[in-house]
Amino acid sequence: MDEDENTVFIGSKETMNYVMAIMEQFNRGSDEVVIKARGRAISKAVDVAEITKNRFLETADITDIMTETEELEDEGGGSTNVSSIEITMKNKA
Amino acid sequence: MDEDENTVFIGSKETMNYVMAIMEQFNRGSDEVVIKARGRAISKAVDVAEITKNRFLETADITDIMTETEELEDEGGGSTNVSSIEITMKNKA
């Protein structure tokens, strides 16, 4: 995952924090924001995208959703697979 | 959500149960299986799709992912919004 400034990473904060982060990006003039999440945060990423377009920015839409399997190294030197999602939102305004 | 026989609904069972349900559909000759989930089960739905294509059926791929907000009635007569996902997998074999 890259550290693009138009990217919002979903972690353990409240859902609305991420909605606000996306709104800030759009208000700053970005026409595209990418939401990234791994593992259990994937459900929250979908909530964030849905809430943003339904309640805050009706001119925004989800234009692409991609999933992937990432291999993470665990503490014992082995690796664990974790699913990730990338939701692209565009503001058509 | 409809009750199409090519649809696998993700609930509270173990992830591998749903992977097996999808494999059964493909083995029965379906060339398309739709995975549906709501709320916290969304993360599991992504795991199920990723595990199916990476570990069990390399000729299968995710061809479409859609999200939605559903309005569910709660016990008090009010309603709650819940996000849902629909992942379409196709077997190209």
N, CA and C atoms of all chains as a GROMACS GRO file, in nm:
protein
  558
    1MET      N    1   0.083  -0.121   0.000
    1MET     CA    2   0.000   0.000   0.000
    1MET      C    3   0.087   0.126   0.000
    2ASP      N    4   0.059   0.218  -0.088
    2ASP     CA    5   0.140   0.339  -0.094
    2ASP      C    6   0.082   0.450  -0.004
    3GLU      N    7   0.159   0.553   0.014
    3GLU     CA    8   0.120   0.658   0.110
    3GLU      C    9   0.068   0.781   0.038
    4ASP      N   10   0.002   0.758  -0.073
    4ASP     CA   11  -0.059   0.866  -0.151
    4ASP      C   12  -0.143   0.956  -0.060
    5GLU      N   13  -0.134   1.085  -0.081
    5GLU     CA   14  -0.209   1.176   0.007
    5GLU      C   15  -0.360   1.172  -0.016
    6ASN      N   16  -0.402   1.112  -0.127
    6ASN     CA   17  -0.546   1.097  -0.149
    6ASN      C   18  -0.599   0.965  -0.092
    7THR      N   19  -0.516   0.897  -0.014
    7THR     CA   20  -0.555   0.768   0.040
    7THR      C   21  -0.592   0.780   0.188
    8VAL      N   22  -0.701   0.717   0.225
    8VAL     CA   23  -0.742   0.713   0.366
    8VAL      C   24  -0.734   0.568   0.413
    9PHE      N   25  -0.651   0.542   0.512
    9PHE     CA   26  -0.636   0.407   0.566
    9PHE      C   27  -0.732   0.387   0.683
   10ILE      N   28  -0.808   0.281   0.679
   10ILE     CA   29  -0.906   0.254   0.784
   10ILE      C   30  -0.841   0.172   0.896
   11GLY      N   31  -0.846   0.224   1.018
   11GLY     CA   32  -0.790   0.154   1.133
   11GLY      C   33  -0.894   0.137   1.241
   12SER      N   34  -0.852   0.160   1.365
   12SER     CA   35  -0.940   0.128   1.478
   12SER      C   36  -1.020   0.247   1.531
   13LYS      N   37  -1.009   0.363   1.467
   13LYS     CA   38  -1.088   0.479   1.512
   13LYS      C   39  -1.235   0.462   1.477
   14GLU      N   40  -1.318   0.550   1.529
   14GLU     CA   41  -1.460   0.550   1.497
   14GLU      C   42  -1.483   0.576   1.347
   15THR      N   43  -1.584   0.512   1.294
   15THR     CA   44  -1.620   0.526   1.153
   15THR      C   45  -1.624   0.672   1.106
   16MET      N   46  -1.688   0.758   1.186
   16MET     CA   47  -1.708   0.897   1.143
   16MET      C   48  -1.576   0.973   1.127
   17ASN      N   49  -1.472   0.933   1.200
   17ASN     CA   50  -1.340   0.996   1.181
   17ASN      C   51  -1.292   0.981   1.037
   18TYR      N   52  -1.315   0.863   0.981
   18TYR     CA   53  -1.268   0.837   0.845
   18TYR      C   54  -1.357   0.906   0.742
   19VAL      N   55  -1.487   0.914   0.771
   19VAL     CA   56  -1.577   0.988   0.682
   19VAL      C   57  -1.530   1.134   0.674
   20MET      N   58  -1.497   1.191   0.790
   20MET     CA   59  -1.451   1.330   0.794
   20MET      C   60  -1.318   1.346   0.719
   21ALA      N   61  -1.228   1.248   0.731
   21ALA     CA   62  -1.099   1.254   0.661
   21ALA      C   63  -1.121   1.256   0.509
   22ILE      N   64  -1.219   1.178   0.463
   22ILE     CA   65  -1.250   1.176   0.320
   22ILE      C   66  -1.310   1.309   0.276
   23MET      N   67  -1.401   1.361   0.359
   23MET     CA   68  -1.464   1.489   0.326
   23MET      C   69  -1.358   1.599   0.317
   24GLU      N   70  -1.259   1.595   0.405
   24GLU     CA   71  -1.149   1.693   0.399
   24GLU      C   72  -1.076   1.685   0.266
   25GLN      N   73  -1.047   1.562   0.223
   25GLN     CA   74  -0.978   1.542   0.094
   25GLN      C   75  -1.060   1.602  -0.019
   26PHE      N   76  -1.189   1.570  -0.022
   26PHE     CA   77  -1.274   1.623  -0.130
   26PHE      C   78  -1.284   1.775  -0.120
   27ASN      N   79  -1.297   1.827   0.002
   27ASN     CA   80  -1.308   1.973   0.018
   27ASN      C   81  -1.180   2.046  -0.021
   28ARG      N   82  -1.068   1.976  -0.013
   28ARG     CA   83  -0.941   2.035  -0.054
   28ARG      C   84  -0.926   2.035  -0.206
   29GLY      N   85  -1.024   1.975  -0.273
   29GLY     CA   86  -1.021   1.980  -0.419
   29GLY      C   87  -0.987   1.849  -0.488
   30SER      N   88  -0.957   1.743  -0.411
   30SER     CA   89  -0.933   1.613  -0.474
   30SER      C   90  -1.061   1.567  -0.543
   31ASP      N   91  -1.048   1.511  -0.662
   31ASP     CA   92  -1.170   1.456  -0.723
   31ASP      C   93  -1.174   1.304  -0.704
   32GLU      N   94  -1.068   1.249  -0.642
   32GLU     CA   95  -1.065   1.106  -0.617
   32GLU      C   96  -1.002   1.076  -0.481
   33VAL      N   97  -1.065   0.988  -0.406
   33VAL     CA   98  -1.010   0.945  -0.277
   33VAL      C   99  -1.012   0.793  -0.275
   34VAL      N  100  -0.901   0.733  -0.228
   34VAL     CA  101  -0.893   0.587  -0.220
   34VAL      C  102  -0.896   0.545  -0.074
   35ILE      N  103  -0.987   0.455  -0.041
   35ILE     CA  104  -1.002   0.404   0.096
   35ILE      C  105  -0.939   0.265   0.100
   36LYS      N  106  -0.843   0.246   0.192
   36LYS     CA  107  -0.778   0.115   0.201
   36LYS      C  108  -0.798   0.055   0.339
   37ALA      N  109  -0.819  -0.076   0.343
   37ALA     CA  110  -0.837  -0.145   0.472
   37ALA      C  111  -0.793  -0.289   0.459
   38ARG      N  112  -0.758  -0.346   0.573
   38ARG     CA  113  -0.719  -0.487   0.581
   38ARG      C  114  -0.803  -0.558   0.687
   39GLY      N  115  -0.819  -0.689   0.669
   39GLY     CA  116  -0.881  -0.773   0.771
   39GLY      C  117  -1.016  -0.723   0.817
   40ARG      N  118  -1.035  -0.718   0.948
   40ARG     CA  119  -1.166  -0.680   1.002
   40ARG      C  120  -1.206  -0.537   0.972
   41ALA      N  121  -1.110  -0.453   0.938
   41ALA     CA  122  -1.143  -0.313   0.907
   41ALA      C  123  -1.212  -0.299   0.771
   42ILE      N  124  -1.217  -0.408   0.694
   42ILE     CA  125  -1.280  -0.404   0.562
   42ILE      C  126  -1.428  -0.365   0.573
   43SER      N  127  -1.498  -0.422   0.671
   43SER     CA  128  -1.640  -0.388   0.689
   43SER      C  129  -1.656  -0.238   0.716
   44LYS      N  130  -1.565  -0.185   0.797
   44LYS     CA  131  -1.572  -0.042   0.830
   44LYS      C  132  -1.544   0.044   0.707
   45ALA      N  133  -1.454  -0.003   0.622
   45ALA     CA  134  -1.422   0.071   0.499
   45ALA      C  135  -1.547   0.085   0.411
   46VAL      N  136  -1.626  -0.023   0.402
   46VAL     CA  137  -1.749  -0.018   0.323
   46VAL      C  138  -1.849   0.078   0.388
   47ASP      N  139  -1.861   0.074   0.521
   47ASP     CA  140  -1.947   0.170   0.593
   47ASP      C  141  -1.906   0.313   0.562
   48VAL      N  142  -1.776   0.339   0.570
   48VAL     CA  143  -1.723   0.474   0.548
   48VAL      C  144  -1.760   0.524   0.408
   49ALA      N  145  -1.741   0.440   0.308
   49ALA     CA  146  -1.773   0.479   0.170
   49ALA      C  147  -1.923   0.504   0.154
   50GLU      N  148  -2.004   0.413   0.208
   50GLU     CA  149  -2.149   0.425   0.194
   50GLU      C  150  -2.202   0.549   0.266
   51ILE      N  151  -2.152   0.574   0.387
   51ILE     CA  152  -2.198   0.690   0.464
   51ILE      C  153  -2.156   0.820   0.394
   52THR      N  154  -2.033   0.822   0.342
   52THR     CA  155  -1.985   0.943   0.273
   52THR      C  156  -2.076   0.979   0.157
   53LYS      N  157  -2.105   0.880   0.072
   53LYS     CA  158  -2.184   0.915  -0.048
   53LYS      C  159  -2.333   0.933  -0.018
   54ASN      N  160  -2.385   0.863   0.081
   54ASN     CA  161  -2.528   0.875   0.108
   54ASN      C  162  -2.564   0.994   0.196
   55ARG      N  163  -2.475   1.028   0.290
   55ARG     CA  164  -2.512   1.131   0.386
   55ARG      C  165  -2.437   1.262   0.372
   56PHE      N  166  -2.318   1.260   0.312
   56PHE     CA  167  -2.237   1.381   0.313
   56PHE      C  168  -2.208   1.440   0.175
   57LEU      N  169  -2.194   1.359   0.075
   57LEU     CA  170  -2.153   1.412  -0.055
   57LEU      C  171  -2.224   1.335  -0.165
   58GLU      N  172  -2.341   1.385  -0.200
   58GLU     CA  173  -2.424   1.313  -0.296
   58GLU      C  174  -2.366   1.311  -0.436
   59THR      N  175  -2.269   1.400  -0.462
   59THR     CA  176  -2.206   1.400  -0.594
   59THR      C  177  -2.090   1.300  -0.602
   60ALA      N  178  -2.060   1.235  -0.489
   60ALA     CA  179  -1.953   1.134  -0.488
   60ALA      C  180  -2.010   0.995  -0.511
   61ASP      N  181  -1.930   0.912  -0.572
   61ASP     CA  182  -1.973   0.775  -0.598
   61ASP      C  183  -1.855   0.679  -0.587
   62ILE      N  184  -1.886   0.554  -0.562
   62ILE     CA  185  -1.783   0.450  -0.563
   62ILE      C  186  -1.761   0.409  -0.708
   63THR      N  187  -1.640   0.424  -0.757
   63THR     CA  188  -1.615   0.392  -0.898
   63THR      C  189  -1.540   0.261  -0.916
   64ASP      N  190  -1.474   0.213  -0.811
   64ASP     CA  191  -1.401   0.088  -0.825
   64ASP      C  192  -1.379   0.024  -0.687
   65ILE      N  193  -1.389  -0.107  -0.683
   65ILE     CA  194  -1.358  -0.181  -0.559
   65ILE      C  195  -1.270  -0.298  -0.596
   66MET      N  196  -1.153  -0.307  -0.534
   66MET     CA  197  -1.062  -0.418  -0.560
   66MET      C  198  -1.025  -0.486  -0.430
   67THR      N  199  -1.011  -0.619  -0.436
   67THR     CA  200  -0.964  -0.691  -0.318
   67THR      C  201  -0.835  -0.763  -0.352
   68GLU      N  202  -0.762  -0.800  -0.249
   68GLU     CA  203  -0.631  -0.860  -0.266
   68GLU      C  204  -0.600  -0.945  -0.144
   69THR      N  205  -0.504  -1.035  -0.157
   69THR     CA  206  -0.452  -1.105  -0.040
   69THR      C  207  -0.310  -1.058  -0.016
   70GLU      N  208  -0.283  -1.009   0.103
   70GLU     CA  209  -0.148  -0.963   0.136
   70GLU      C  210  -0.084  -1.061   0.234
   71GLU      N  211   0.047  -1.081   0.216
   71GLU     CA  212   0.119  -1.171   0.304
   71GLU      C  213   0.193  -1.086   0.407
   72LEU      N  214   0.156  -1.100   0.534
   72LEU     CA  215   0.220  -1.023   0.640
   72LEU      C  216   0.312  -1.114   0.720
   73GLU      N  217   0.431  -1.064   0.754
   73GLU     CA  218   0.520  -1.144   0.838
   73GLU      C  219   0.473  -1.137   0.983
   74ASP      N  220   0.466  -1.252   1.048
   74ASP     CA  221   0.428  -1.247   1.189
   74ASP      C  222   0.553  -1.252   1.277
   75GLU      N  223   0.532  -1.238   1.407
   75GLU     CA  224   0.646  -1.225   1.500
   75GLU      C  225   0.741  -1.345   1.497
   76GLY      N  226   0.689  -1.463   1.474
   76GLY     CA  227   0.772  -1.582   1.476
   76GLY      C  228   0.853  -1.603   1.349
   77GLY      N  229   0.847  -1.509   1.256
   77GLY     CA  230   0.923  -1.521   1.132
   77GLY      C  231   0.842  -1.589   1.021
   78GLY      N  232   0.724  -1.638   1.054
   78GLY     CA  233   0.637  -1.696   0.953
   78GLY      C  234   0.555  -1.588   0.885
   79SER      N  235   0.451  -1.628   0.815
   79SER     CA  236   0.367  -1.527   0.751
   79SER      C  237   0.220  -1.565   0.759
   80THR      N  238   0.137  -1.464   0.757
   80THR     CA  239  -0.008  -1.482   0.762
   80THR      C  240  -0.067  -1.410   0.642
   81ASN      N  241  -0.168  -1.469   0.583
   81ASN     CA  242  -0.237  -1.401   0.475
   81ASN      C  243  -0.350  -1.317   0.531
   82VAL      N  244  -0.363  -1.197   0.478
   82VAL     CA  245  -0.474  -1.112   0.520
   82VAL      C  246  -0.537  -1.049   0.395
   83SER      N  247  -0.670  -1.044   0.394
   83SER     CA  248  -0.739  -0.982   0.281
   83SER      C  249  -0.735  -0.830   0.294
   84SER      N  250  -0.732  -0.763   0.181
   84SER     CA  251  -0.738  -0.617   0.185
   84SER      C  252  -0.837  -0.568   0.078
   85ILE      N  253  -0.883  -0.445   0.097
   85ILE     CA  254  -0.977  -0.386   0.002
   85ILE      C  255  -0.931  -0.246  -0.033
   86GLU      N  256  -0.960  -0.204  -0.154
   86GLU     CA  257  -0.930  -0.070  -0.200
   86GLU      C  258  -1.056  -0.017  -0.267
   87ILE      N  259  -1.117   0.084  -0.206
   87ILE     CA  260  -1.241   0.142  -0.260
   87ILE      C  261  -1.208   0.280  -0.316
   88THR      N  262  -1.231   0.301  -0.444
   88THR     CA  263  -1.206   0.432  -0.506
   88THR      C  264  -1.336   0.511  -0.512
   89MET      N  265  -1.332   0.633  -0.461
   89MET     CA  266  -1.448   0.721  -0.468
   89MET      C  267  -1.414   0.842  -0.553
   90LYS      N  268  -1.508   0.883  -0.637
   90LYS     CA  269  -1.487   1.002  -0.720
   90LYS      C  270  -1.599   1.102  -0.696
   91ASN      N  271  -1.561   1.230  -0.694
   91ASN     CA  272  -1.659   1.337  -0.682
   91ASN      C  273  -1.686   1.392  -0.822
   92LYS      N  274  -1.811   1.380  -0.864
   92LYS     CA  275  -1.846   1.421  -1.000
   92LYS      C  276  -1.883   1.570  -1.009
   93ALA      N  277  -1.882   1.638  -0.892
   93ALA     CA  278  -1.927   1.778  -0.890
   93ALA      C  279  -1.828   1.870  -0.961
   94MET      N  280  -3.213  -0.876  -0.085
   94MET     CA  281  -3.130  -0.987  -0.133
   94MET      C  282  -3.218  -1.104  -0.175
   95ASP      N  283  -3.195  -1.156  -0.293
   95ASP     CA  284  -3.279  -1.267  -0.338
   95ASP      C  285  -3.219  -1.402  -0.298
   96GLU      N  286  -3.297  -1.504  -0.315
   96GLU     CA  287  -3.256  -1.637  -0.266
   96GLU      C  288  -3.208  -1.725  -0.381
   97ASP      N  289  -3.146  -1.664  -0.479
   97ASP     CA  290  -3.090  -1.735  -0.593
   97ASP      C  291  -3.004  -1.851  -0.546
   98GLU      N  292  -3.015  -1.964  -0.614
   98GLU     CA  293  -2.939  -2.082  -0.568
   98GLU      C  294  -2.788  -2.070  -0.592
   99ASN      N  295  -2.749  -1.973  -0.675
   99ASN     CA  296  -2.606  -1.950  -0.694
   99ASN      C  297  -2.550  -1.849  -0.595
  100THR      N  298  -2.631  -1.816  -0.495
  100THR     CA  299  -2.589  -1.715  -0.398
  100THR      C  300  -2.546  -1.780  -0.267
  101VAL      N  301  -2.434  -1.735  -0.213
  101VAL     CA  302  -2.389  -1.782  -0.082
  101VAL      C  303  -2.393  -1.664   0.015
  102PHE      N  304  -2.473  -1.678   0.120
  102PHE     CA  305  -2.485  -1.572   0.220
  102PHE      C  306  -2.386  -1.596   0.333
  103ILE      N  307  -2.308  -1.496   0.364
  103ILE     CA  308  -2.207  -1.510   0.469
  103ILE      C  309  -2.268  -1.475   0.604
  104GLY      N  310  -2.257  -1.568   0.699
  104GLY     CA  311  -2.310  -1.546   0.834
  104GLY      C  312  -2.202  -1.570   0.936
  105SER      N  313  -2.241  -1.638   1.045
  105SER     CA  314  -2.148  -1.650   1.158
  105SER      C  315  -2.067  -1.780   1.161
  106LYS      N  316  -2.083  -1.863   1.058
  106LYS     CA  317  -2.003  -1.987   1.056
  106LYS      C  318  -1.856  -1.957   1.025
  107GLU      N  319  -1.773  -2.059   1.037
  107GLU     CA  320  -1.632  -2.045   1.002
  107GLU      C  321  -1.614  -2.014   0.853
  108THR      N  322  -1.514  -1.935   0.823
  108THR     CA  323  -1.483  -1.895   0.685
  108THR      C  324  -1.482  -2.013   0.588
  109MET      N  325  -1.415  -2.122   0.628
  109MET     CA  326  -1.399  -2.234   0.536
  109MET      C  327  -1.531  -2.300   0.498
  110ASN      N  328  -1.633  -2.292   0.583
  110ASN     CA  329  -1.765  -2.343   0.547
  110ASN      C  330  -1.818  -2.276   0.420
  111TYR      N  331  -1.796  -2.147   0.412
  111TYR     CA  332  -1.847  -2.072   0.296
  111TYR      C  333  -1.762  -2.097   0.172
  112VAL      N  334  -1.632  -2.115   0.192
  112VAL     CA  335  -1.545  -2.150   0.079
  112VAL      C  336  -1.594  -2.282   0.019
  113MET      N  337  -1.624  -2.378   0.107
  113MET     CA  338  -1.671  -2.509   0.061
  113MET      C  339  -1.805  -2.497  -0.010
  114ALA      N  340  -1.894  -2.411   0.040
  114ALA     CA  341  -2.025  -2.391  -0.023
  114ALA      C  342  -2.009  -2.336  -0.165
  115ILE      N  343  -1.913  -2.248  -0.182
  115ILE     CA  344  -1.886  -2.190  -0.315
  115ILE      C  345  -1.828  -2.297  -0.408
  116MET      N  346  -1.734  -2.378  -0.354
  116MET     CA  347  -1.675  -2.485  -0.435
  116MET      C  348  -1.781  -2.584  -0.480
  117GLU      N  349  -1.877  -2.612  -0.393
  117GLU     CA  350  -1.988  -2.702  -0.431
  117GLU      C  351  -2.066  -2.646  -0.548
  118GLN      N  352  -2.095  -2.517  -0.541
  118GLN     CA  353  -2.168  -2.452  -0.652
  118GLN      C  354  -2.091  -2.464  -0.783
  119PHE      N  355  -1.961  -2.433  -0.777
  119PHE     CA  356  -1.882  -2.440  -0.900
  119PHE      C  357  -1.871  -2.585  -0.948
  120ASN      N  358  -1.855  -2.679  -0.855
  120ASN     CA  359  -1.843  -2.820  -0.894
  120ASN      C  360  -1.972  -2.875  -0.953
  121ARG      N  361  -2.085  -2.813  -0.916
  121ARG     CA  362  -2.214  -2.854  -0.971
  121ARG      C  363  -2.235  -2.798  -1.112
  122GLY      N  364  -2.139  -2.717  -1.156
  122GLY     CA  365  -2.146  -2.666  -1.292
  122GLY      C  366  -2.180  -2.519  -1.306
  123SER      N  367  -2.206  -2.450  -1.194
  123SER     CA  368  -2.233  -2.306  -1.202
  123SER      C  369  -2.107  -2.237  -1.254
  124ASP      N  370  -2.125  -2.141  -1.345
  124ASP     CA  371  -2.005  -2.065  -1.384
  124ASP      C  372  -1.998  -1.932  -1.310
  125GLU      N  373  -2.102  -1.906  -1.228
  125GLU     CA  374  -2.104  -1.781  -1.152
  125GLU      C  375  -2.161  -1.804  -1.013
  126VAL      N  376  -2.094  -1.750  -0.912
  126VAL     CA  377  -2.145  -1.757  -0.775
  126VAL      C  378  -2.142  -1.616  -0.717
  127VAL      N  379  -2.251  -1.580  -0.648
  127VAL     CA  380  -2.257  -1.447  -0.586
  127VAL      C  381  -2.249  -1.462  -0.434
  128ILE      N  382  -2.156  -1.390  -0.374
  128ILE     CA  383  -2.136  -1.393  -0.229
  128ILE      C  384  -2.198  -1.267  -0.171
  129LYS      N  385  -2.290  -1.283  -0.075
  129LYS     CA  386  -2.354  -1.166  -0.015
  129LYS      C  387  -2.329  -1.160   0.134
  130ALA      N  388  -2.307  -1.040   0.186
  130ALA     CA  389  -2.285  -1.024   0.329
  130ALA      C  390  -2.328  -0.885   0.373
  131ARG      N  391  -2.359  -0.876   0.501
  131ARG     CA  392  -2.396  -0.748   0.562
  131ARG      C  393  -2.310  -0.720   0.683
  132GLY      N  394  -2.293  -0.592   0.714
  132GLY     CA  395  -2.227  -0.551   0.838
  132GLY      C  396  -2.090  -0.613   0.857
  133ARG      N  397  -2.067  -0.667   0.977
  133ARG     CA  398  -1.934  -0.720   1.008
  133ARG      C  399  -1.895  -0.842   0.927
  134ALA      N  400  -1.993  -0.909   0.866
  134ALA     CA  401  -1.963  -1.027   0.784
  134ALA      C  402  -1.898  -0.989   0.652
  135ILE      N  403  -1.895  -0.859   0.620
  135ILE     CA  404  -1.837  -0.813   0.493
  135ILE      C  405  -1.688  -0.853   0.484
  136SER      N  406  -1.615  -0.836   0.594
  136SER     CA  407  -1.472  -0.874   0.593
  136SER      C  408  -1.456  -1.022   0.562
  137LYS      N  409  -1.546  -1.103   0.622
  137LYS     CA  410  -1.538  -1.247   0.600
  137LYS      C  411  -1.571  -1.281   0.454
  138ALA      N  412  -1.664  -1.208   0.394
  138ALA     CA  413  -1.700  -1.231   0.254
  138ALA      C  414  -1.579  -1.211   0.164
  139VAL      N  415  -1.500  -1.107   0.193
  139VAL     CA  416  -1.379  -1.082   0.113
  139VAL      C  417  -1.278  -1.194   0.134
  140ASP      N  418  -1.260  -1.238   0.260
  140ASP     CA  419  -1.172  -1.353   0.287
  140ASP      C  420  -1.217  -1.476   0.207
  141VAL      N  421  -1.345  -1.504   0.208
  141VAL     CA  422  -1.400  -1.622   0.140
  141VAL      C  423  -1.369  -1.616  -0.010
  142ALA      N  424  -1.390  -1.501  -0.071
  142ALA     CA  425  -1.364  -1.486  -0.215
  142ALA      C  426  -1.214  -1.501  -0.244
  143GLU      N  427  -1.131  -1.436  -0.164
  143GLU     CA  428  -0.986  -1.442  -0.186
  143GLU      C  429  -0.932  -1.583  -0.166
  144ILE      N  430  -0.976  -1.651  -0.062
  144ILE     CA  431  -0.930  -1.788  -0.035
  144ILE      C  432  -0.975  -1.883  -0.147
  145THR      N  433  -1.101  -1.866  -0.192
  145THR     CA  434  -1.152  -1.953  -0.298
  145THR      C  435  -1.064  -1.942  -0.423
  146LYS      N  436  -1.038  -1.820  -0.466
  146LYS     CA  437  -0.964  -1.806  -0.593
  146LYS      C  438  -0.814  -1.834  -0.578
  147ASN      N  439  -0.759  -1.805  -0.462
  147ASN     CA  440  -0.614  -1.825  -0.446
  147ASN      C  441  -0.576  -1.968  -0.409
  148ARG      N  442  -0.661  -2.035  -0.332
  148ARG     CA  443  -0.621  -2.166  -0.283
  148ARG      C  444  -0.697  -2.283  -0.341
  149PHE      N  445  -0.819  -2.259  -0.392
  149PHE     CA  446  -0.901  -2.372  -0.433
  149PHE      C  447  -0.936  -2.378  -0.581
  150LEU      N  448  -0.953  -2.263  -0.644
  150LEU     CA  449  -0.999  -2.265  -0.783
  150LEU      C  450  -0.931  -2.152  -0.859
  151GLU      N  451  -0.815  -2.185  -0.915
  151GLU     CA  452  -0.735  -2.080  -0.980
  151GLU      C  453  -0.798  -2.027  -1.107
  152THR      N  454  -0.896  -2.102  -1.161
  152THR     CA  455  -0.965  -2.054  -1.282
  152THR      C  456  -1.080  -1.960  -1.246
  153ALA      N  457  -1.106  -1.940  -1.117
  153ALA     CA  458  -1.213  -1.849  -1.075
  153ALA      C  459  -1.155  -1.710  -1.048
  154ASP      N  460  -1.237  -1.610  -1.070
  154ASP     CA  461  -1.193  -1.474  -1.044
  154ASP      C  462  -1.311  -1.390  -0.994
  155ILE      N  463  -1.277  -1.282  -0.926
  155ILE     CA  464  -1.380  -1.186  -0.885
  155ILE      C  465  -1.406  -1.096  -1.004
  156THR      N  466  -1.531  -1.091  -1.050
  156THR     CA  467  -1.560  -1.010  -1.168
  156THR      C  468  -1.634  -0.882  -1.135
  157ASP      N  469  -1.696  -0.878  -1.017
  157ASP     CA  470  -1.769  -0.756  -0.980
  157ASP      C  471  -1.784  -0.748  -0.828
  158ILE      N  472  -1.773  -0.627  -0.775
  158ILE     CA  473  -1.800  -0.605  -0.633
  158ILE      C  474  -1.888  -0.482  -0.622
  159MET      N  475  -2.002  -0.498  -0.556
  159MET     CA  476  -2.093  -0.385  -0.536
  159MET      C  477  -2.125  -0.370  -0.388
  160THR      N  478  -2.139  -0.247  -0.344
  160THR     CA  479  -2.181  -0.223  -0.206
  160THR      C  480  -2.310  -0.144  -0.207
  161GLU      N  481  -2.379  -0.148  -0.095
  161GLU     CA  482  -2.510  -0.086  -0.084
  161GLU      C  483  -2.536  -0.053   0.062
  162THR      N  484  -2.634   0.034   0.086
  162THR     CA  485  -2.680   0.056   0.223
  162THR      C  486  -2.822   0.002   0.233
  163GLU      N  487  -2.845  -0.089   0.328
  163GLU     CA  488  -2.979  -0.144   0.346
  163GLU      C  489  -3.040  -0.089   0.474
  164GLU      N  490  -3.170  -0.065   0.470
  164GLU     CA  491  -3.239  -0.014   0.588
  164GLU      C  492  -3.310  -0.131   0.655
  165LEU      N  493  -3.267  -0.163   0.777
  165LEU     CA  494  -3.330  -0.275   0.850
  165LEU      C  495  -3.418  -0.220   0.960
  166GLU      N  496  -3.536  -0.280   0.977
  166GLU     CA  497  -3.622  -0.237   1.088
  166GLU      C  498  -3.570  -0.297   1.218
  167ASP      N  499  -3.562  -0.215   1.321
  167ASP     CA  500  -3.519  -0.270   1.450
  167ASP      C  501  -3.640  -0.300   1.537
  168GLU      N  502  -3.614  -0.361   1.652
  168GLU     CA  503  -3.725  -0.407   1.738
  168GLU      C  504  -3.819  -0.295   1.782
  169GLY      N  505  -3.765  -0.177   1.804
  169GLY     CA  506  -3.849  -0.067   1.852
  169GLY      C  507  -3.933  -0.001   1.746
  170GLY      N  508  -3.931  -0.054   1.623
  170GLY     CA  509  -4.012   0.004   1.517
  170GLY      C  510  -3.934   0.107   1.436
  171GLY      N  511  -3.814   0.139   1.479
  171GLY     CA  512  -3.730   0.232   1.403
  171GLY      C  513  -3.651   0.158   1.297
  172SER      N  514  -3.551   0.221   1.242
  172SER     CA  515  -3.470   0.151   1.143
  172SER      C  516  -3.322   0.184   1.158
  173THR      N  517  -3.239   0.091   1.117
  173THR     CA  518  -3.095   0.107   1.123
  173THR      C  519  -3.040   0.084   0.983
  174ASN      N  520  -2.940   0.161   0.947
  174ASN     CA  521  -2.875   0.138   0.818
  174ASN      C  522  -2.761   0.040   0.835
  175VAL      N  523  -2.750  -0.052   0.741
  175VAL     CA  524  -2.639  -0.146   0.745
  175VAL      C  525  -2.581  -0.159   0.604
  176SER      N  526  -2.448  -0.161   0.596
  176SER     CA  527  -2.384  -0.177   0.465
  176SER      C  528  -2.388  -0.322   0.423
  177SER      N  529  -2.394  -0.344   0.293
  177SER     CA  530  -2.389  -0.480   0.241
  177SER      C  531  -2.295  -0.486   0.122
  178ILE      N  532  -2.249  -0.605   0.092
  178ILE     CA  533  -2.158  -0.625  -0.022
  178ILE      C  534  -2.207  -0.743  -0.104
  179GLU      N  535  -2.183  -0.737  -0.234
  179GLU     CA  536  -2.215  -0.845  -0.324
  179GLU      C  537  -2.092  -0.869  -0.411
  180ILE      N  538  -2.031  -0.984  -0.395
  180ILE     CA  539  -1.909  -1.017  -0.471
  180ILE      C  540  -1.944  -1.125  -0.573
  181THR      N  541  -1.925  -1.097  -0.700
  181THR     CA  542  -1.953  -1.195  -0.804
  181THR      C  543  -1.823  -1.265  -0.845
  182MET      N  544  -1.827  -1.399  -0.842
  182MET     CA  545  -1.711  -1.477  -0.886
  182MET      C  546  -1.750  -1.558  -1.008
  183LYS      N  547  -1.658  -1.563  -1.105
  183LYS     CA  548  -1.683  -1.643  -1.225
  183LYS      C  549  -1.572  -1.744  -1.243
  184ASN      N  550  -1.612  -1.863  -1.287
  184ASN     CA  551  -1.514  -1.967  -1.319
  184ASN      C  552  -1.492  -1.966  -1.470
  185LYS      N  553  -1.368  -1.937  -1.510
  185LYS     CA  554  -1.338  -1.924  -1.653
  185LYS      C  555  -1.303  -2.058  -1.716
  186ALA      N  556  -1.299  -2.165  -1.634
  186ALA     CA  557  -1.255  -2.295  -1.687
  186ALA      C  558  -1.359  -2.354  -1.783
   0.00000   0.00000   0.00000
